[in-house]
Amino acid sequence: MTKKAVEQTNIFSLFGLPDEVEEKKRREEEERKKRQEEIAKRAEEAKKNAGSSPSSSSAKKKEEPFEVDLDTFIYHLGERIPVTTYFTPEEIENGLLHKTKDQEEYKKITGNDVRKRLEKDYPDLVAAYTDMVYVKQKNMVMAVPKAKKKGLNQDCNNESSASAEDFVVSKKIPFTILRDFTALSKNIYQKHGTELHGDIYLDLDKGIFFLDIPQQIALRETVERIEDPYITAHKLMDIRFLKVMEIHSHHEWAPIPSMTDNESERQENMLYAIVGRVHHFFPEVTVRYFNKEEQRHIQLEPAMVFENPFDSVPNEYDTSVVEVYVRG
């Protein structure tokens, strides 16, 4: 009786050994899906605690007092920084001294006070792109990055391109994340005819990227992130994270940045991506960053930032049978 041949897809399967590269990708994809599920679950819990609903245009939380004490820590870029690093015990206990022409008074430390002190060491914590949130159950202050409105009006694409020498990415964003966002964008456009905004983060401990779709107001020509920082903080409070990219869709139009995009996407150390023509089999993608010194956006090849699924040739195909003739 002849044994049925075992399917051989690569050299590893021949010897019954696992392909370590494929195994690593599979594990990372499982971790990424698990992280997405955790984020979604925390988002729902945070919305319930905040008393807000996805359909609420304001999505505002119930006020939680901003009350730091000597044991409070600041959570930023994966670091747990004691609040005493930036404030004296007297300031924490009594508040900060505010002087006017007529009087002097002490006021409690606010989120903006914390942000201002940290900004000297962390230039990314500019007021326009940062919310400081106090999470009582953790006794921590978290810096939550925020995004501005994106739009399609008045296309403007006066940008220069960067070469690989100008921009180095040590770890590329998996193609599956770009695929997922594109699929979501296409679905949203088909159902509602609107744009979509997403945030891409890096889990610093697990080394995996994950996509978050925050609460937003999406229209045909604009999209605005309106998620309360309290909700974002609760979603991310147990993760050492780094926000690496803001991505939005231009649905049926080309991914050419608009004047609104140019005004909104000006944060340092942040990548910005637009996915356009999502109704095509292969949509179009634009990726760029803002150079503060030169005060301009610099466009990048998407393959410099995202993994390219077409770079590797599947092992099960024999390309040696292909003969190439070059006419001289």
N, C-alpha and C positions, 0 to 999 in steps of 0.2 A: 504493500500500500504506500503510495507516494505521499509524503508530507506536503501540506500546502505551503508554498513559499511565503516567508515572512516579508512584509512590505518594507523595503529599504528606502529611506528618504535621504540619508546621508551616511558618512563613514562611521558615525557614532552608533547608529542603529544596527549596523552590520555586526558589531560586537556586543550589542545590548547595553551600550553605555549612554548616559544622558549627555546631551549637547549643553555644555555649561553656559554658553552665551544665550541659547534659547531658554534654558531653565531660569536664568537670571531675569530675562525679559518677562517671562511668565510670572515669576514671583513679584516683580515690580508692578506688573499690571494688576495682580490680585491685591497688592497693598494699596494701589491707587484707587481701585474700586471700593475697597474697604474704607479708605479715607473719605471718598466722596459720600458714602453712606453715612459715615459719622458726622460729617459736616451738615448734611441734609437733616439728620436727626436733631442735632444741636440747634440748627436754625429754627426748626419747628418749636422746640422747647423754649428758645429765647423769645420767639414771637408770642407764645402763650404767656410767658412771664412778663413781657413788656406790655401785654394787652393790645398789641397791634395785629393787623391782618394784612396779607399780601395785597388786598384790594385798596387798602388805605393809602391815599395820596400823600399823606404826611408821614405815616409810619412812625410816629413818635412814641417813645417809651414813657412809662411812669417814672417820675423823677426818683433817682437814687442819689442820696447826698454824697457829695465829693468830700470825704472825710479821711484824710491821711493821718497816720500816727507813726510812732517810732519804728514799728515793725512793717510798715508798708514797703513794698518794693515796686520798682518800675520795670516793666517788661518790654524790651525793644530789641529787635534783631536777634532774638533767641537769648538775650542776656537778662539775668535777674539782678537789677541794680538797686541796692538799698536807697531809700529816699533820703537817708541821712548823708548820702554822697553829695547831694545838691542843696540840702537845706539843713540848717542847724537845729538842734533840739528845741531851742527857744522859738524859732520860726514855726516849727511844727506844732508846738504847744500853744503859742500865742497868736500866730498868724504873721503876715508880712506888714511892715509899716508903710502906710500910704500918707504922703504929705500933700496938703493943699495950702493955699495962701492963708486960710483961716484956722486950720486945725490939722492935727495928726491923729490917725486912727489905725488900728490893727485889723486886717481882714484875713479870713481863712484862705489858705492856699487853694488856688483853683487849678484846673487842668491846663489853662493857658500859662499859668506861672510855672508849672512843671515843664511844659514844652519849651518856654523861653530859656530856662536854665540848661536844659539838655541840648538845645540847638547849637550851643557853642561847641559841643563835642560831636553832635550828630547833625550835620548841616541839612540832612534830608527832612528834618522835622520842621519844615516851614509851615506857617499858619494856614496857607491856602490848600495844602495837601495833607494835613494831619488833624485828627481828632484825638484828644486825650480822654480816655474812658476809665472811670474807677469801677472795678469789679469787687463788690463787697465780700462775696463768698471766698475770694482768693486774697483779699486785702492787697490788691495790686492796681497799679495804674498802667494801662496799655496804650501804646501809640498805635492808632488805627489809621492806615492810609486811606484816603478818600479820593474819588474820581470826580471830575467835572463833566458837564454835559458834552455829548458828542453830537455831530450833526452832518447833514449832507449839503447844506446851503453853500453856495459860492465856492466851487471847487478851486483849489489853489495848490499847485504842486511844484513850487520852486525849491527843489531840494537837490542835494548832491548825494551820490552813492558812496558807500564806504567799501573798501576792499578788506580782505581777510586780515591784512596787516594792521588795519586801523581799529579793528574790533575783534576781541577774542572772547569766545564763550567756552568756558571750561566744561560745562555740562549742558547738552542740548535738551530742549523740551520734546518729549515723545510725540510722535506723529499722531498717536491715538487721541491726544488732547485736542489737537487742531481738528482732527476728524470729528470728534464729539461736538466741539463748538460749532463747526460748520453744519452738522446734521441738525443741531438744535436751532441754529439760525434759519435754516431752510424750513424747518417745521413751523417756527414762529411766523415766518413770512407768509407761508401758505395759509396759515390759520388766521393771522391778524394783519398781515401786510406791513409789519413794522421791523425796525432794527432790533438788535439784541446786544447787551453788554455782558462781558465776563471778566473775572479776575483770575490770574494764574499765579499760584503760590508754590514755593519750594519748602518742603518739610526738611528742615536742616538735620534732624536726627536720622530719619530714614532715607534721606537723599532722593525723595520722589517728588515729582511735580503733581499738583492737583488743581482742578478747575472749580471755581465757585461762581454760581449765577446769583448775584445779590438781588434784593428788591429794587425795582426800577420802574420808571415811567417810559414806556417805549411807544414811539409814534413812527409814522412813515419816514420822516426826515430827521428825527432826533431821538436820542436815548439818554436818559439821565438816571444815574445811580442815586436812589433815595433811601437806601437801607440805613436805619439808625445805627450809629457806631456801637451802641450798647449791644445790639444783636450781633454785629460782626465780631465784637470782642468775645462774646460768649461762644461763638462758633470756633474761634481760634485760640481760646485761652489756655488750652492744654497742649498747644503745638508750638514748637520753636520754629517759627515761620519767617519767610522772606517773600514779600510780594515782588514778583519779577516782571509781570506784564499785565497791561490792560488791553483787552481785545474787544472789538465791536464789529457789527456787520453793516454792510451797505446794500444788503439783499440783491436786488436785480442790477444795481449800478456798479460801476468799476470801483475798486478800493482806493480811490484818490482822496487824500485828506482834504477836508474843507477848511474854510477860515475858522469855523467853530472848533474843529479838531486841532488846528494849529494853536489856537488860543488856550485850549484846555490841556493839551499834552506837552507840558513844559517842565515836568519834574525830572530832576537828575536821577541817575541810577534806576531808570525805569524803561522798559521796552513797551512799545505801542504797536499793535497790529490791527489791521482792518481786513476782513474777509468780504469780498464782493462777488457779484454774479453767482450767487449760491444756487441758482436754478440750472447752471451749466454742470455737465458731468464732472469737469475739473474746475472748481471755483478759482478765483484769483486772490492772491494774498499780498498785502503790503506790510512790511515791518520797518520800524525806524526808532530812533531815540533822539533826545534833545541835548544838544551840546550847549551848555550854559555859557561857556567862555566865548564861543562864536555866535551865540544867540541865533541858532538855526537848527532845523531838524536834519538828521543824516539818515538816509535810507539804507537798509541792509538787505542782502539777499536772504529770503526766507530760510534757505538751506543752512545759513550761518547760525540760525537760532533754533529751528525745528529739525528733528531727525527726518531724513529723506527716505521714505520707504522704497524708493527706486534705485538706491545706491548699491544694494547687495543683490547678487544673482542667486536665486534659489539653488541649493545643491542638487536637487533631483533632476535638473535639466543639464543635458550634455551639450555645451556650446562648441565643443571641438569639431562637430560635424559641419559647422558654418565656415564656408570659404569666402574670403573677402577679396574681390578683384579691384584693383586701383588702376584707372586709366591714366596714363602719363601724357 
